[in-house]
Structures are given as C-alpha cells and as structure tokens.
Amino acid sequence: MEKYDLVVIGGGPSGYAGAMRAVDFGKKVLLIEKKRVGGAGVYNGVLSSKTLWEQALKTASIREVIPTYEPDFASWAKIVDEAVFERKTQMTVHLNLLQKFHPEIFFYEKGTAFLLDKHNVQITKEDGTVRKVYAQNILIATGSRPRIPANITVDEQTIVTSDGIRNLKSFPKSIVVLGAGVIGCEFATIFSAFGKTKVFLIDKADRILPFEDADIAEVVTANLQKDGALVHHGASLKRMEIKNGAVEYELSYKDGSAEIFNVEKALISIGRVPNVENLGLENAGVKLNERGSVWDDDTQTNISNIYAAGDVTTEVALVNVGEREARHAVVRMFGHTVKPLSYKNISTIMFLNPEVAAVGMSEQECVAKGIPHKVVKLDYTTNARAIAMRKTQGFFKIIVSNDNGMRILGMRVVGEHASSAIQGVAYLIHTNQGIKELADMMHPHPSIIEGVQECLRMLLNKSIYKPYIFKDRLKCFVCENGVCTPIETLVSSDTKI
C-alpha cells in the first residue's frame, strides 16, 4: 500500500493551496479531485461570475455613452469560457509539470476519495478501479454546493443556481433572484447592468445586504433600481414553480397581502451547504457541527491527524479564506508552532454596482456590541482620481476606537477601485496599530487610496478639506452608548498632531 505524508481530498482553491504548501515542506503529498481541478472557484463560482460582472459593468459604461448599444450574449459567454479555460489550463499544466519535476513527492489522482478509517483512504477512479492508500495526515477540502429549498424544483435550465448560470443560451427577458445576500445581489447587478433583463430581487428583510451598514445598501439598491430592477422588500416566498416553460412565484408580505409574478427564469441564491456526504467521515470518527459542516478547531478536526479547510467548514465561505486555512493547516502539520488564524481582518470584495470592499467591523456591528467608536466618512466626489475617471459615486468610511490611540476597527469603501484601497488598513487592523503612520505616508496621486489618507487626516484634525466646510461630503461623528453625535474636531487640544 502506498504511503503519503499528506492526502488532500478536494482539488478546489483550498485543497490546491494546501497541497502546494506541503510541497514546500518536501513532504510526499497526494491530491485527489473527483471532477475538475479548481472546483467551483474556477468553473461556476468566483472566476466565472466575476468575469461576468466585469463584462456587465463595461456594457453599462458603454450604454451610458451609446444608449442604443446592444450587448451580444454569445460574445460575453465566449469571454467567460476563455477566462475559465485559461485558469483551468494554467492550474492543470502546473500540476503536470510539478509531477514531472518532483515525481518523488507530488502525486495527483482523479477519483473519489472515501475514508476507511483515520489513516486509510480508498480511491475509486472513473473506470471503477479501486486502490487504497495510507495517509499520515489528511486534509478535507471538499468545498460546498448551492443550497436548494426543499419545496422548489431546480432543473438548472429554467430555475437555476449559480451552477446553472452558464446553461443560459441568451439574455432572459426577465429573471427573479431569490436571496438578497452578496451573491444574489451580485447576480442581480450583473443582469440589470447588461440592460437586457428585467430583474426582480426577493428580499425577506427590510433592506438588501442586512449584514452591512444601511448607507452601503442604499447606494447599491439605488443603482439596481436605476437599471430597472425591482426589489421585493420584506417579502416571503410562498411558492415558486415552472409553468409552461417559465417561472411563476407568489410572495406574501408583512401586511398580509400577496402577489403573483411570472418571469422567464429564476436564480436561487440562498447560501451554500458543505460537501460532507459519502466521504466516510463517520469511519474516521470526524464529527460535524450544528450547521452540518466539519467541526474544526483552528483547522484541526476532533481527529488529531485530520484537518479541514474552506467551504466544508462554512466558517467563512471565501476563496482567500479557504486557501489561507489550508496553508495554515499544513504548517500546523509539518512546521513550527504558529498562532491561531484570526478572522478579524479578512478583506472582502462585493462585486456590486458600485464595487464594495470591506475589512474588519462594520458600523452597525460596533453599535450592536456597544463598542464606543469614531466614524469618518469621505465622499468620492472629493477624490481626484474618481473625478478623473468620472466615477464619483461612492464613499470611504473608517471606524476607529474612541480614544487617542484610534485603533482601526473596520473600513468600508464603496466605489470604483474600492478593493485597491483596503489592504493598508487591513494590515493596521492585523497588527493592532493606530492611524498616524498611514496618514503620513506619501500616497500616489491621483489615486483612489488618497481617500483613505484623507479620512485618516480628518481623524487627526489635519485634513486638506475641512469637514466643517464640506459638511455634505465629509462627515465625522462619535458613537457611544448607542448615540452618534456629529463632531467637527476629533482630537483634543493636548493631542500631538
């Protein structure tokens, strides 16, 4: 029986990253993937949807100048296929060459893995061939799949999940999106931005993106509505079914009323469930948590030699988090003692209109936890790069502790190039630092990140634009005991500035 230092089950972003980190340690590693290397992160998840988003916003920009412009479905579908093919080919070639350069330590097997116990893994190939291997350590990285309501029949043609989006053959005349979280809002943004589809968004809460601050949700909602989308606020889905090749759905509202709508297609986007079935986890004694995900403590399961990373734990279902977890797990197996992973400074991007980037705590989270804090907010209309791009919708918002140290608690950026503006602040959160060093750096000009610098200068009472002059574009306030009070000067007279 072949023996390995590490067997990785799942070749998506997490499993791939974990296997590559094991190679760094010179360990004998076997990567097992039953379908396609790259997983949902390449084929029907992040890469494909974000390629769609890029094309949709480009189309929207063209339509602002040429209102009669008609996007071609086949053209953007081809662009998505090309992006997927490029990434898939890149990862596959890398695997093949790695096996060639390191035939003694790296191995790849296409097949289905099944745990016989905590060390022995059975691999079944597509042709039915079965073999068994011994693993000193195991990393479970089997990912997740779209959650499907029990009372809705999803055929991935008329009623689809994110897995079925690429089955569409043309722009639907109308589509309803069930779920107003990030993914649902992203797809609503994509279809409405192309300008060929009437979009309906079912929002059970009073506003979309309920986990984010209201000012972010307001901007995104306004743009969706500008592009013709209809948001069903405070609506509960009573039924959704396919009738005569189209979709009929019925909504009920808090006032007791109900409505019936008919659309061409429907997209279900209500979260994801971990792929834990048919893995033999029970044979190894691996336990699940209350969410049905693999239980873990800093990536280690209750079985000491078995680890888990990525969506299969549903800790945070993001590619960057899954990759980081997998690499961390491998270091725990073979490296020196490391600090536990921290999820406090995760940088995220929401591909909406406009783009939203986030790190750390939100304003509403600070209020809910009773944390005294200061908030500074600067409008994109004051940023030279945004003005040059003619993309002045959006804002920067930084939240700091309500003391002279002003440690950064969180940041949100809404607008063009938002994702390029958060990493410096993410580092300050990670290192528990204050704001002075970043405020004093020489930032490139003109750049979006100058907005971050100006926010920090406002907190230090040395900004170029004064918040008491541009009250509609620059805002400063302090929040304590649930009360937020606007203030003009955020530093005391004895603070060194």
Rosetta blueprint (number, residue, H / E / L):
1 M L
2 E E
3 K E
4 Y E
5 D E
6 L E
7 V E
8 V E
9 I E
10 G L
11 G L
12 G L
13 P H
14 S H
15 G H
16 Y H
17 A H
18 G H
19 A H
20 M H
21 R H
22 A H
23 V H
24 D H
25 F L
26 G L
27 K L
28 K L
29 V E
30 L E
31 L E
32 I E
33 E E
34 K L
35 K L
36 R L
37 V L
38 G L
39 G H
40 A H
41 G H
42 V H
43 Y L
44 N L
45 G L
46 V H
47 L H
48 S H
49 S H
50 K H
51 T H
52 L H
53 W H
54 E H
55 Q H
56 A H
57 L H
58 K H
59 T H
60 A H
61 S H
62 I H
63 R H
64 E H
65 V H
66 I L
67 P L
68 T L
69 Y L
70 E L
71 P L
72 D L
73 F H
74 A H
75 S H
76 W H
77 A H
78 K H
79 I H
80 V H
81 D H
82 E H
83 A H
84 V H
85 F H
86 E H
87 R H
88 K H
89 T H
90 Q H
91 M H
92 T H
93 V H
94 H H
95 L H
96 N H
97 L H
98 L H
99 Q H
100 K H
101 F H
102 H L
103 P L
104 E L
105 I L
106 F E
107 F E
108 Y E
109 E E
110 K E
111 G L
112 T E
113 A E
114 F E
115 L E
116 L L
117 D L
118 K L
119 H L
120 N E
121 V E
122 Q E
123 I E
124 T E
125 K L
126 E L
127 D L
128 G L
129 T L
130 V E
131 R E
132 K E
133 V E
134 Y E
135 A E
136 Q E
137 N E
138 I E
139 L E
140 I E
141 A L
142 T L
143 G L
144 S E
145 R E
146 P E
147 R L
148 I L
149 P L
150 A L
151 N L
152 I L
153 T L
154 V L
155 D L
156 E L
157 Q L
158 T L
159 I E
160 V E
161 T L
162 S H
163 D H
164 G H
165 I H
166 R H
167 N H
168 L L
169 K L
170 S L
171 F L
172 P L
173 K L
174 S E
175 I E
176 V E
177 V E
178 L E
179 G L
180 A L
181 G L
182 V H
183 I H
184 G H
185 C H
186 E H
187 F H
188 A H
189 T H
190 I H
191 F H
192 S H
193 A H
194 F H
195 G L
196 K L
197 T L
198 K E
199 V E
200 F E
201 L E
202 I E
203 D E
204 K L
205 A L
206 D L
207 R L
208 I L
209 L L
210 P L
211 F L
212 E L
213 D L
214 A H
215 D H
216 I H
217 A H
218 E H
219 V H
220 V H
221 T H
222 A H
223 N H
224 L H
225 Q H
226 K H
227 D L
228 G L
229 A L
230 L E
231 V E
232 H E
233 H E
234 G L
235 A E
236 S E
237 L E
238 K E
239 R E
240 M E
241 E E
242 I E
243 K E
244 N L
245 G L
246 A E
247 V E
248 E E
249 Y E
250 E E
251 L E
252 S E
253 Y E
254 K L
255 D L
256 G L
257 S L
258 A E
259 E E
260 I E
261 F E
262 N E
263 V E
264 E L
265 K E
266 A E
267 L E
268 I E
269 S L
270 I L
271 G L
272 R E
273 V E
274 P E
275 N L
276 V L
277 E L
278 N L
279 L L
280 G L
281 L H
282 E H
283 N H
284 A H
285 G L
286 V L
287 K L
288 L E
289 N L
290 E L
291 R L
292 G L
293 S L
294 V E
295 W L
296 D L
297 D E
298 D L
299 T L
300 Q E
301 T L
302 N L
303 I L
304 S L
305 N L
306 I E
307 Y E
308 A E
309 A L
310 G H
311 D H
312 V H
313 T H
314 T L
315 E L
316 V L
317 A L
318 L L
319 V H
320 N H
321 V H
322 G H
323 E H
324 R H
325 E H
326 A H
327 R H
328 H H
329 A H
330 V H
331 V H
332 R H
333 M H
334 F H
335 G L
336 H L
337 T L
338 V L
339 K L
340 P L
341 L L
342 S L
343 Y L
344 K L
345 N L
346 I L
347 S E
348 T E
349 I E
350 M E
351 F L
352 L L
353 N L
354 P L
355 E L
356 V E
357 A E
358 A E
359 V E
360 G E
361 M L
362 S L
363 E H
364 Q H
365 E H
366 C H
367 V H
368 A H
369 K L
370 G L
371 I L
372 P L
373 H E
374 K E
375 V E
376 V E
377 K E
378 L E
379 D E
380 Y H
381 T H
382 T H
383 N L
384 A H
385 R H
386 A H
387 I H
388 A H
389 M H
390 R L
391 K L
392 T L
393 Q L
394 G L
395 F E
396 F E
397 K E
398 I E
399 I E
400 V E
401 S E
402 N L
403 D L
404 N L
405 G L
406 M L
407 R L
408 I E
409 L E
410 G E
411 M E
412 R E
413 V E
414 V E
415 G L
416 E L
417 H L
418 A H
419 S H
420 S H
421 A H
422 I L
423 Q H
424 G H
425 V H
426 A H
427 Y H
428 L H
429 I H
430 H H
431 T L
432 N L
433 Q L
434 G L
435 I L
436 K H
437 E H
438 L H
439 A H
440 D H
441 M L
442 M L
443 H L
444 P L
445 H L
446 P L
447 S L
448 I L
449 I L
450 E H
451 G H
452 V H
453 Q H
454 E H
455 C H
456 L H
457 R H
458 M H
459 L H
460 L L
461 N L
462 K L
463 S L
464 I L
465 Y L
466 K L
467 P L
468 Y L
469 I L
470 F L
471 K L
472 D L
473 R L
474 L E
475 K E
476 C E
477 F E
478 V E
479 C E
480 E E
481 N L
482 G L
483 V E
484 C E
485 T E
486 P E
487 I L
488 E L
489 T L
490 L L
491 V L
492 S L
493 S L
494 D L
495 T L
496 K L
497 I L
